[in-house]
Amino acid sequence: MKQKIILASNNKHKIEEFSQILTDYEILSLKDIGYYDDIVEDGETFLDNALIKANAVREFLNGKIDALIVADDSGLCVNALNGEPGVYSARYGGSHGNNAANRAKLIKNLDGKKDRSAYFICMLVLMSADGSYEYFEGKTYGKILEKETGDTSFCYDCLFLSDDLKKSFGEASSSEKNSVSHRFRAIQKLKQALGFKNQ
C-alpha cells in the first residue's frame, strides 16, 4: 500500500502534476479528506502561506490519517517593482483571481521601466503529523512582456517570457511549461528529500 500525501489543494492540474512526479505515493486532495473550509492565506511571505495551509490540514486531521502533508504557495516577483506582486499575485489588481485586472496593473506599473526581469517562485512545505517540516524553493526566470502573448487564461503566463523556453508561458505547451516551471523545480527537490527518507 502506498504511503499517503495530502496536498493542501483542490486544484486538479496541481494534483495531477504531483501524482505524475511522486509516483510512489497516493496523492489526496482537500476534498478527498473532507476538508471544505477556506484557508485564509494572510502571511507576509510565500513560506508563511504554505505553512498556514499545512498547519490547517494537520489540525483538521488530528492524527486520524497517517499521511504527510504538502502545501505550497507561489507567485510572480518583478525586480523593478521591489518584488511585486509577490504574495499578492492572485489579488494584485483588486479582487482575488481577476487575471485581466492583475495583468493590467502589472503592465501599468512597469510602464517606462527598462528592467523587466522577473521570476516565478514556488515555496513547498512538507509537514509531518507532529508539525515538523521541511521546505523547498523553486524558481524560474524571465522577463515581463509589454503586451499579452499566447493563451490569456492562466494568471501572468501570457506576459512572462521564459528565459528557458525563449517564449512566453502563454505560448508554451503544458509539457514545455511544466519542464521548467517553479513548481516543477520545487517538487524535484521534494522528491529527492522523500527518496532519501525512504532509503
Secondary structure as the mmCIF struct_conf table of DSSP 4:
data_model
#
loop_
_struct_conf.conf_type_id
_struct_conf.id
_struct_conf.beg_label_comp_id
_struct_conf.beg_label_asym_id
_struct_conf.beg_label_seq_id
_struct_conf.end_label_comp_id
_struct_conf.end_label_asym_id
_struct_conf.end_label_seq_id
HELX_LH_PP_P HELX_LH_PP_P1 LYS A 2 LYS A 2
STRN STRN1 GLN A 3 LEU A 7
BEND BEND1 ALA A 8 ALA A 8
HELX_RH_AL_P HELX_RH_AL_P1 LYS A 12 ILE A 21
TURN_TY1_P TURN_TY1_P1 THR A 23 ASP A 24
STRN STRN2 TYR A 25 LEU A 28
TURN_TY1_P TURN_TY1_P2 LEU A 30 LEU A 30
HELX_RH_3T_P HELX_RH_3T_P1 LYS A 31 ILE A 33
TURN_TY1_P TURN_TY1_P3 GLY A 34 GLY A 34
BEND BEND2 ASP A 37 ASP A 37
HELX_LH_PP_P HELX_LH_PP_P2 ASP A 38 ILE A 39
BEND BEND3 GLU A 44 THR A 45
HELX_RH_AL_P HELX_RH_AL_P2 PHE A 46 LEU A 61
TURN_TY1_P TURN_TY1_P4 ASN A 62 GLY A 63
BEND BEND4 LYS A 64 ILE A 65
STRN STRN3 ALA A 67 VAL A 78
HELX_RH_3T_P HELX_RH_3T_P2 ASN A 79 LEU A 81
TURN_TY1_P TURN_TY1_P5 ASN A 82 GLY A 83
STRN STRN4 PRO A 85 PRO A 85
HELX_RH_3T_P HELX_RH_3T_P3 GLY A 86 ARG A 91
TURN_TY1_P TURN_TY1_P6 TYR A 92 GLY A 93
BEND BEND5 GLY A 94 SER A 95
TURN_TY1_P TURN_TY1_P7 HIS A 96 GLY A 97
HELX_RH_AL_P HELX_RH_AL_P3 ASN A 99 ASN A 109
TURN_TY1_P TURN_TY1_P8 LEU A 110 GLY A 112
BEND BEND6 LYS A 114 LYS A 114
STRN STRN5 SER A 117 MET A 127
TURN_TY1_P TURN_TY1_P9 ALA A 129 ASP A 130
BEND BEND7 GLY A 131 GLY A 131
STRN STRN6 TYR A 133 ILE A 144
BEND BEND8 GLU A 146 LYS A 147
BEND BEND9 GLY A 150 GLY A 150
BEND BEND10 SER A 153 PHE A 154
TURN_TY1_P TURN_TY1_P10 CYS A 155 TYR A 156
HELX_RH_3T_P HELX_RH_3T_P4 ASP A 157 LEU A 159
STRN STRN7 PHE A 160 SER A 162
TURN_TY1_P TURN_TY1_P11 ASP A 163 LEU A 165
BEND BEND11 LYS A 166 LYS A 167
STRN STRN8 SER A 168 SER A 168
TURN_TY1_P TURN_TY1_P12 PHE A 169 GLU A 171
BEND BEND12 ALA A 172 ALA A 172
HELX_RH_AL_P HELX_RH_AL_P4 SER A 174 VAL A 180
HELX_RH_AL_P HELX_RH_AL_P5 HIS A 182 ASN A 198
#
